[in-house]
Every structure is written in C-alpha cells, then in structure tokens.
Amino acid sequence: MALTGLFLVTFLVAHLAGNLQLLDMSPEGQRKFNEYARFMTTFPLVKAVSYLLYFSILFHAFDGFLLTIQNRKARPVKYAKENAGANRSWASNNMALLGTLILVFLVIHMKHFWYEMHFGELPIVKDSQGQEMKDLYTIVAAAFTQLWYVALYVVMMAVLAFHLLHGFQSAFQSLGINHARYTPIIKSVGVFFAVVVPVLFALIPVWMFVNR
C-alpha cells in the first residue's frame, strides 16, 4: 500500500504538471497540450511506465479492500462503546470509502479522456511541425463545459485531498520512517501536498468552464 501509494503520488505531480497547460486556452496553448498528450501516449518509456501505473492503481485498490476486510475480521464484534475520532482523524477512519469513490471517479475520468485518446475518433489537428495529431484538447474543453462534470470533478478533488491527508504520512510510517525530528516535517509536507495538488487540479475545470 505504501509503495504503490507513493508511486501514485509521484504520478499525480507529473499529471498535474501536464494538465496545467490547459489553463492556456489560446490556440498556442491548445497545440502544446495536444503535443503533450501525444507524447504521453506514444513515447516508449512513458508507455512502459503507464502499465506500471495501471497495475499500481489496481493493486492499491485491491490491497486496500483486502486490508479493510482483514481489519473487520480481526474484530467481528464491535466495541460496546467506540469513539473512533478520539485518536484518529475522519480521513483515517474512512480511507476505504474515500478510496472507493476515487476508484469510481477514475473509471469515469478514463472513459472520458484516456479511452477517447486511445480508441475514440478524435478530430485531427496539426502540430508545430505540420504533422497530424489527435485533438484531445477539444474533448477536454467540451467535457468542462458541462456543469455537472465540473462539479463532480471539484467534489472528487476534495475526496482526494482527504485521502491524501492521511495516506501521505501513513505511507512513510508504514515504511518505518517514523522519527521524532522528521515525522512532523513529513506530516507538514503531506498536508501541503494534500491541499495544493487537489486545489490546482480542481482549478483547471473551473477555469475552463468560466472562460469557455
């Protein structure tokens, strides 16, 4: 869980860096995003890493479900009186729910963009060298003109934020990196990451919806 979680955290940063190009809605910005999308789907090393990404998502989800079941089997009879929030955060108590919501959103998200990029009939445009490439920008822009999808995206980024609030620092603890001096720093970095990254992701569809 820790290793796949930290790998997915790394992916989030790379994915965000590419998607922030969507904030430039000029023709030049659209071309750059389409060139980025083509690179991410055709460069051999990136394609190889993408298979590791798919495996990590599935393994992380499966292992999360498995751990939840094991924890429940370990105590089949609930406490007569339980105060889960006494020493654990709300996110910590609901990681399975948060993870399930994120997994469902990923399926929807990949259907809208990943599937269309690989198997859909996208419009064709020219890159800076005059070569043809798929116009994924048009598909993304069309999706973010729909208020329901923009709202869903923003809500799911809030879900992701709560998932990261606990998951980031928990991953380091699971790997045995637990030190009086460094753990508070890891927790602070985790809070910063869990807030800033989802907020920037959420900014993209809101910006495109407002400026459509």
Secondary structure, DSSP 8 states (H G I E B T S, - for coil): -HHHHHHHHHHHHHHHHHHGGGG--SHHHHHHHHHHHHHHHH-HHHHHHHHHHHHHHHHHHHHHHHHHHHHHHH--S--SS--GGGTS-HHHHTHHHHHHHHHHHHHHHHHHTHHHHHHS---EEE-TTS-EEE-HHHHHHHHTT-HHHHHHHHHHHHHHHHHHHHHHHHHHHHTT---TTTHHHHHHHHHHHHHHHHHHHHHHHHHHHHT-
